[in-house]
Amino acid sequence: MQALVLLDLVFVQMTGSAGMHWLVPLYVFALAAPLLERFRNRLAYRMAWNAGLICFSGVLLRHALRADLAYVLEDGLVMAVFCQVHLLNNLRSSQRPDLLFFNAFLIAIITGFMTEGLGFPIAFLFFAPCFVVGLELLNASRSGALSTGATRRLAMDGGKRAALVLGLSLLVFLFWPRDFQRKAFFHGRLQLMASRPERMEVGFNEKLELDRRGPVGASDREALRVTLLEGQTSDVSPLWRGATLGATNDGAWSPIGPIVSRTAGPSDEPWERQPGRLLRPGSQGSEISRVAVLRFEQETERLFAPLPARGLVLGAESAGALLRPRLDGTVDTDETGDVHYELVLARASTVELGGQRVDELPAGLVPYVALPATGRLDRARDLAAGLVAPLPPDSEQHALVSRLSDHLSESYAYLAPGSEESARSLDEFLAGDGGGHCEFFASAMATMLRTLGIPCRVVTGYRSTRWEDGGRVLSFAMRDAHAWVEVHDPNAGWYAVDPSPPLALQSASTSLWARLSSGAQAAWASVTGFDSERRAAFVSWMKSAPARIAAAFRERPLEAALATLLVIAAVVLVVRRRLSRTPSPVRAYRRAVRRAGLGCLPGETPRELLARAKAAVPSRERLIALAAATRRHESERYAA
């Protein structure tokens, strides 16, 4: 019971329903319950606990009245866990703890709906055996005190039952249809969950806001799959843009208007429409490589492509989709599901950079040097000016950009989204008061460039260098969402600059514990995100397993035969080990009972079963065999 109450406190702590100043005293009293057991029969002790319960209820009631109904569920959980500690410290040996078990079950179920992190399943792995074993011990102890051996056997039996329950629960979770997007009945009416910050997922976003706070999850669900058809992998950029953000407002970046047009703009190279395809002007003859792209179902209508894309052609599977090209080179479609398309790419390294800065910008580039209307730009302006001051006055624009990008990637710490050590604003990030994720690096880079009068924009999309299937397939997961900067060169146009540290440095700057935690969180996210699509893929994989095994036997008969022998040997070893734990007379007795066509009744002794068998078993030989096995069984039991 003490373990159940402690786990209840862990569940409530993970929901964030109460601060540690409330929970620490409850932890202390739960841990001290065995020491306080001697006082449970004293009236003053019970009166003090009941007075504390009344005062605690009054505090929660006052809080609920002042906060309306926004915190009623959280306050109810805190009250429930206080009652658990109260019961643990006040139940006497003559009283039944059924209410404690019932409350523990309710707390586990409710917190399961309120927590999404990896902590809950880990705690529940301990809760399930404690709950099942506790119920078995409680039920068995009602008929009298239990011996040490009986307690050990009950604990082992309860552990097996708990493992079975957990396994069945996992199977039901995987294969039972469910809808995580469906709102609860009281959602939006009583706003019971208003106090908890919404959990955010790492993914592509058409806007950038640095002040977003709250728990963050990263999914390994595939977002893009790029298959190389012609060319080399080195010709395919790791940066795949989806939206360009030119408008800024104190830590927030957004597109400069929803511009969708067929005409050319002063600052971008437009797309030209042809039936079922889009082409860049003068792209004929500049093709370097060709790729097939599958954009998986997402909440955005954007199609993703690297900056050097010269042509886009819809695949036959997505021929009905409508293409809407934008002046910034990005493309929208009316499909949010899976979209197939092909891209013709040019090599980005062929672009000649190094244009000089100009005093008067074309009208189309004016929005890309606009600074946010805020007074907190001094740090960005001073840092940019200090970094470019040592360079010659006639330095090319590309040298200035490289200077700022190198400083950011080498001098600032990269932290995963949602990290507690992350900066809360761009000013804090540049001051070194905390690290940040890619959005901080891109925002800092773009802001400093604009203070120097260099046109630039923030870009959101995906970044990946994971080439699979022999270097022919480039995969992008939702967690690969990224933000970087595009700078306008007067001679060559727009080019990409990524000020975030390289992927290798990001992973190296993370501790082993953080990497293990991130991997575990990703594994749990793959379980919670097991939707109908993944369920169908898993079922298909299971159905194809026999064919794959047969193919393995055909292709590698020796290795497959060796693996089969090892599996058979392992199974035989496990069976023999289990049989060795049961004495041979007991095994012989059980075989004789099965051959006689009988089954043991609850609480029936071997002699009682033999007496029943004399009237039920017509075969004399089987009856004699059963009698002999019963005598050997009785001798073994008495000897023990």
N, C-alpha and C positions, 0 to 999 in steps of 0.2 A: 504493500500500500504506500509506503514511503517513496518507492521508486515511481509509482504512478503519479503521485502528487508533484514530485520534482519534475517529471516530464510534462505535466500540465503547466507548471510555471515556465518551462522552456517554450512550450507552444505559445503561451500568451506573450512572452517576451518577443518572439519572432514576429508577431502581428504588429508590434509597436503600439499596442493599446494602452500601455502604462510605462512610465519611466522607471529607471532602476531605483530611484528613491522610494518607490512603492514596492518594488519586487524584492529588493535585497532583504528587508525584514521578513518577508514571507519565506524566502529561501532559508534564512537563519532558523526560523521556527520549524520549518519542515525537516531540516537536518537535525535539529535538536529534539525531535519528537521522541526518540528512544530514551533520552535523558529525562524528559519531562513526564514520562509515563507514571512515575511514582506519585505524582501530584493529582492524577486524574480523579481520584475519589474524594478530593477535598473541595468543599463548597466554595471557598474563597477563590480557588483556581478556576472553577467553572464559571463563577460569577464574573471574574475579570475577563475571560474569553467572551462571554455573552455581551458584556458591556462594550468590548472592543468591536464586536460584530455590529452592534447597534450604531456606534459612532461611525464606523466605516460605511454602513448603509446610508447614514445621514449625509455624509460627505458626497457620496456618489449621487444621491438623490438631488442634492443642491446643485451639483455640477450638471446633471441632466436637465434640470429646470432652467438653468442659465444658458445652456447650449442648445436648447430646444431638443430635437430628436437626432441631431447629427452624430452624437457620440453614444447613443443608447446601446448599440451592440458591443462596442468596446468596453463601456462601463459594465455591462452585463457579464462579459468575460472576466473582468477583474474581480467582480463580486463572486463569480462562480469559483475562481481559483482561491479566493480568500476563504470561502466556505470549505473548500477541500482541505486547506491547512487547519481550519477550525475542527473539522471532523477527525483529521489525523491525530490531533492533540487532545481530543476529548472523548473519543469512543472508548468505552470500557470493554472488558473481555466478555461481558454478558450481552453486549449490543451487537447487532449485525451491521456490517459496513456496506450493505447493498447500495445505499445512496452514494457512497464515495465512488464505487465502480460505475454507477450510472452517470454521475457528473463527469468522471474522467472520459467516458466514451463520448459524451456530448461535446466537451471541450476539444477533443481531438478532431471530431467531425467538423465543427464550426471553424476552427483555425485552419483546417485543410482548404476551406474555401477562401480564406483571407490571406494566405501566404502562397507565394509562387516560387520561392527560392529553393535551393538544395537543402537547406537546413531542416525543412519539415520532413521530407522522406527519410533523412538520416535519423531524426528523432523518432519517427513512426516505426522504424525497424526495431528500435528498443521498446517502444510502447506496446506493440502487438504481443510479443512473448510475455512481457510483464502482465498484461491484462489477462491473457488466456491462462497462464500459469497461476495467477492470483485467483481467478475464478475457480479453477480446479482445486487448489489448496483450500479455498474457502468452503467449497461444497463438501470436500472430504473431511475437513476438521469439525464439521457440525456433529458428526457421530462420535467424536472423541479425539484425544490427542494423537498426533501422527508421529511415527518413529522417524529416525533419520533416513533409513532406507526407503520408507514409503514416500517421504518428502522428495528424495532424490529421483525416485521413479516417476512421481507425478510431475516433477519439473521437466524431466526429459520428455515425457509424453506431451506435456503442454507446449514445449518448444517445437516438437514435430507438428502439432496441430496449428501452431502459430505460423510456421513456415508454409504449411498447406494453405492457410487462409491468405497469406501474403501472395503466394503464387496464383491462387484463383483470382484474387483482386486484380493482379497485374494483367491476367488474361482477359478479364471482363473489361478492364480499362482500355486494353488495346483493341478489342474487337466489338465492343458494344457501341452502337452509333450514339454520338453526343454532339452538342452544339455549344462551344465555349463562347460564342458571340451572343447567345440569347440572354436577355436581361432578366434579373430576378423580378418577382411580382411587385416588391416594394421599391425597386430601383426607380429613382426619379420622383417617387411620391414622398417617402419619408427621408430620403437621402441618408441612409444609415451609414454609408461608407465615406461620407464627405471628408472625414478627418485624415484618411490615408492618401498619400500621394499616389498618383497613377503610375503603374509600371510602364516604362518606355522600352521599346525595342530598337536595337541598332538596325538601321536600314536606310534606304535612299529617302531623302527629303528634299522637296522643292524650295524649302526655306531654311534658313540657318539662324538659330537663336542660342546665344551663349548662356543665357540665364535659366535654361531649363534645368530643373532639379528633380530628383526622385530616383527610385531604384531603376536600374537599367539591365536589360537582358540582351544577350547576343545569341542569335540562332545560326546554326549551320545549314539551314534550309537553302537549297540552291536558288540563286537569283538569275544568273546568266550562264549559258554554256556556249563557248565559242570553239568551233571546229575549223582547223586550218585546212583549206582546200588547195591553195597554191601559195608558194612563197616560203619564207623562213620565219621561225618563231621570233627572231630578233626584229622583224619588221612590224610586229604587232605590239602596240603600246600597252603597258599594264594599266593605264588610266583610261577608263571608259566613262565619258561625260553623259549626264542626263539633263542637267539644267545649269544655266549660267545666271549668277546673281550679281547684279550691278548696283542695285539700290541698297543703301545702308542707312541704318537708324540706330546708332548707339548699341552695338552688339547684336543687331539683327540684320540679315541680308536677305534680299528677295529679288525676283526678276524685275526688270525695268518694264513693267506693263506686259500684259498678255499679248505680245505682238505675234501675229500669224499672218504672213503675207507672201505673195509670189514675187514681189518687186525687190530690187536690190536696195540695201541700206548703205550709208556712207562708211560704215566701220566693219562690215562683215561681207564675206563672200557668200552670196545666196545660193539656195538650191534651185535647180531648174526641174520642173515637172515633166515627166514623160509617162505614158500609160504604165501603171504598176511599178514605177521606179522614180528615184530622185537622183540627179547628177549635179556635180559641180561644174561651173563653166570652165571649158578648156581642160577637162579631166581626161580626155582621150589621149592615150599614149603614156600617161603618168602612173598607170597601175603597177604596183609592186607585188601585192598579195591579195588573196581573196579568201574570205572566211564566211562560214555559215553560223548564224547566231540564233539561239533559242532563248527568248526572254520568258521566264516562267511567270505564272500568275502573280501579280502585285497590285497594290492599291493605286498605282500611278499609271497614266496613259503614255508616259514617256518611253521612247526607244533609246537605247544606249549605243554609243559609237565613240571611238577615239577621235581626237581632233583631226588627224590626217585622212579621215574618211572622204572618199571622192565619189562614191556612188552607193545607193541603197536600193535593193530590189526585194520585194515581198516574196516569200516562198509560196508554194502551191497550197500549203495548209492554212495560210493566212491571207489568201488572195482577196478575200472580201473586206479586209480592214481598210480604213480610210487613213491616208497619210496627210498630216498637217505640218509642213515645214515652217520653221521659225527663222527670223533674220539672224539669230545668233548661231545658226548652224545646228541646233537641236531639232528633233522631230517628235511630234505627238501622233498618236493614233487613237482611234475610238475603241480600242480593245484593251481591257484590263486583264484578260486571261493570257494563255500562252500565245506568243507571236513568233513566227519563224521569218527570218529575213537574211539576206546576204549583203555583205559589205565589200566594196573595193577600197583598198587602203593604199596610201602613198607613204614612203619612208619619211618619218619626221625629221631625221637627221639631215636631209637634203636641203632644208630651209636655211637660207643664209641670214644670220642674225647679226645685230650690232649697229642698228640705226641710231643716229644722234637724237637727242631730245629736241623738241621743237617748242617755240614759245607760244605759238598760236595753234590750237588744236582744231581739227575739223569739227563741224557741229555734231556729227554723229558720235564723237568720242567725249564730248563734254560731260555726259552723265557718268562716265567711267573714271572721272577724277573728283567727283563730288564727295565731300567728307560729311560724316554724320553731324547733325546739329547738336553737339554736346561740348561741354567744357573739359572733358577728360581725354584730350588728345595730346596734351603736352608731352607725356612720356613717349608716345609713339613718334611724335614729331622730333623730339630731341634725340631719341635713339637712332632714327633713320639718318638724321643730319650728322650725328657723330660717327656712324659707320661709313658714310660715303665721303666724309671730310678728308681722309688720307688719300683718296684717289685723285688722279689728275683732273683738272677742271674740264678737259676735253674728253673724258672717259666715255666710252660707248655705253648706251643704255643697258646692254646685256651685262656689262661688268658691274654696274650698280645693282641690278637685279640679283646676280649671283652672290654679291657681297651680302645682301640682306638675307637671302635664302640660306646661305651657309651658316650665318650667325645664328639664325633661329634653330636650324636642325642640330647644331653642335652645342648650343648653350642652354637649351631649355629641355626639360624632362617631358617625355611623352607618357601620358597616363591614359588608361582605358576609360571610356565613358562611364560615368557613375562613380568614379573613384572618390574616396573621402578626401584625398589630398589635392584634388583638382582645384584650380583657381575658380573664383566665382565671377570674374569679369576680365575683360581684356586688359584693363589697367593692372589688376593683380598679377595676371600672367606675365606681362612685360616687366613688372617689378620683381619677378622671381619669387613671389609669395606662394606659388603653387604651380604644378605642372598642368598639362592640358592635353586634350585629344586633338585630332586633326583640324577640327573647326577652329580651335584657338590659333593654331599655327597659320591656317589660311587667312583668318581674319586679321591677325597681326601683320602678315605679309602684305595683304591688300591695303590695309590702312596706312602702313609706312610708305608704300609705293605712291599712294595718292597724295601724301603730304609732300612728296618730291615732284608732284605733277606728272607722274607716269600713269597712263591709263591701264586699268586692270579690272578684273572681276573675279569673284569667287565662283568655283565650279563644284557641283556635287554630283557624285556618281559612284563608281566602284573602282577599286584597285586590287589587282591580284597578279601573282607571278607563278601560280600553281599550274604548271603544264603537266597533264596526265596522258595516259594512253600512248606512251611512247613519244611524248612531245607534240601531240596533234590536237589535244583538247585543253583549252584554258577554262577553268571553272571559277565562278564567282559565287560566294555565299552571301547571305544577308549581312553577316558580320563584316564583310569586306567593304561596306559602304564607306565612302571617303570624301574628303573635301580638299581641294587644292586651288591654285590660282592660275589664271590665264592673263598674260601681259601682252599689250599691243606694241608691236615693233613697227615704226614708220615705213620700213622697207618690206618686211616679210609678213605683216599681219599678226594674228594672234598665235601665241605659242604657250605651252604648259610649263609651269614651274611648281614643283611640289616641295614646300619648305618643311614638311614633316620629316622626322628621322626615318631612315630606311627601315624596311620591315625587320631586317636582321637585328638592328640596334634596338628596335622596340621590344622584340622578344628577349634580347639579352639584358635589357634594363629592367626586366620584370623578374622578381624573385621566383625560386623554385616553387614555393608554396602558392604564389599567385598564379603560376602557370598550371599547377595541379588543380587549384580551385577553379580556374577558368575552364579547364577541360572537363571537370566534374559538372560544372554549371551547364556547359554545352551538352553533355550527355543527358542531363536531366531535362534540358529544354527540348532535346529530340524526343524524349518520352512524352512530355506534356504537349508537344506539338504534333503528336501522332494523329493526324487527321485522316479523313477518308481516302485521300490520295496516297498517303504513305501506307495506310492499311492495305489498299489494293495492291500496291507494289510489294508489300511483305507477303501477302497471300500468293501473288504470282511467283515470287521467289521461292516460296515453300513448294508450290506445285511443280516448279521446274527442277527441284532438288534431285528427284530420281534420275532425270535425264542427265544432269550434270555428273552424278555419281557414275552412271553408266559410261558417259564419255570419258571420265577419269580412268575407269578400268580399261577402256579401249586404248587411250593414249599412253598411259603409264601403268601397265598392269602390275609390275613388280612393286612400285611404291604403294599403289592402292591395296594390293594384297597384304603388304606389310602393315599398313595402317589398320586394315580390317582385323588382322591377327592381334594387334595391340589392343584394339577395342574389346575384342572377345576375351582376351586374357584379363583385362581390367574388370570386365563384368564378372567373370568366373572368380576372380580374387575377392571381389566385394561379396558375392553370394556365399563363398566358402567362409569368409570371415564372419558373416552374419550367422551362418549355420553353426560355426564353432562356438558361438556364445550360448547355444541351446544344448543341454545334455542330450546324448543319444537316446536314453529311455523316453525322454519327453517327446523327441521327434518321432520315435516309433509309436508312442501312444497316439499322437495326433494323426499319423497315417492310418492306424487301425480305426480311429473314429471316422475318418473320411471314407474308408473302405466299407464300413458298416452303414454308411448312408445317414449318419447322425450329425447333429451339431450341438455344441455345448450351450446350455441355457444359462442365462445370467445367474451367477452365484452357485451353480451346480458343481458338486465335487465329482471326482472320477468314479467313486463308488456309487453315488446316486445315478450317474449316467449309465454305469454298468447294470444297475437294477432296472433302469428304464429300457435298456437294450434287450434284456431277456424277453420282454414282451413284444418288442418292435422289430427285432432282427430275425428273420426266418432262417438264415444260413447258419448252420451249426459251426462250420469252420471259421467263419468271420467272428462269431460270438466267442469261440475259444481263443482266437487271436486277440480279440479285444480284452478278454479277461487276463491273458498273460501280459499284455502291454500295460494294463492297469496295475497289476502287481509290481512290475518293474518300475513304473512311475511312482507308486507309493513308496517303494524301497528307496528310490533316489531322493524323494522329498524328505523322508525321515532321516536319511543319512546326512543330508544337508543341514 
